[in-house]
Amino acid sequence: DDVSGLKDKLNLVYEHVVVLTENQTVDSKRITKVEQDTTSLAELYGKNEVEIRNIKSILI
């Protein structure tokens, strides 16, 4: 009985670790996507700033 109960608990721990690992993988992929999107937005923002400065210099 004790061994059976221990096996059940060990199986629960294993299943929990599997779920945590899957969630961590999904979260890691999401974080990577957000980082890439942020980099792209920063690049776009930089380009827009340069264009605005160029337009201002033409108008002045």
Steps between C-alpha positions, in 0.01 A plus 500: 500500500775744592685428175180537300422833666855617439474402132174693468659808656806464278277475192316815606829684545619377160178610329523839670860544383397411144224763506736761646761422234243528221377832639856627534569411136187682382579803717858507375378505140258781582775703667724452197218621273441808718873576494505474121192719467652757736819507295300547180297781654816670625648481152183646349492774761862585423430519127200723560705730722761537226231577242340758730838669553561504125159656433558759774837593350338548159222716644729720707 
